[in-house]
Each structure stands twice: as structure tokens, then as C-alpha cells.
Amino acid sequence: MSADSAVQLIDKLAHAYRESAILMAAVQLDLFDRVAEKPRAAAELAAVMHGDPRGVRILCEACVTLGLLEKRGELLYNTAASEAHLLRHSPQPWRDMLLHHARLYAKWGYLQEAVMQGRGVG
């Protein structure tokens, strides 16, 4: 493995948690279900969710970047993947599994302690 490839691998692994956190936050906040109700702008979603407009906008933009939402003008739409897997009533639901992962996610932040104490993280 070249030095550049090794650095790219390490960088990818070091930042992978961000994508997981974005996905899990969006699922926990029912973002995809709210977009499925009707296409909305991020500001309208923030109002419906009783969330901070800037925070909701950043989360929506991150979901667009990850291919979980599409943006047409100011309106947000679910992608085919989100429709198929991330809604409460998706035909092939992953939502419940992701909610389970979200509960475990915080525990993985203590992996070093679990290793040193010889216990599991879950």
C-alpha cells in the first residue's frame, strides 16, 4: 500500500462516523417521513420539527450530499433509497435497525474503556 493510499484509508476511517451520525440523526428526527408527507424547504421543516432553522438546514444539506435527499430549488424530496428503506412504512424498512444502531452509537464512544476493562460496548 502506498503512503498516499494509507493516508486516504486512515482519513476515510477517521471521518466515517460523520456519515453515520447524519443518517441516524435524520432517522431519529423523522426527517424522511416529514419530507414524504410533502416536499418542503429546510426552513419549513425546521418549523414543523420545532428545530433550529440553521441546524435543520445543515442536516438537510448533509443528507443531500449523502444522496438521501434531493433538492429541487428550495424543496427537498426523498431519494429512492430513502423512500424504500428509511420511512416508517417503507417496503424494505431499515428504520428500526438504524434506531437500534443509534442507541448503540453512543456506547461505542467508550470502546477504549471497554477494551481496557475487558467488557463489551453493547
Disulfide bonds with the S-S distance in Angstrom:
none
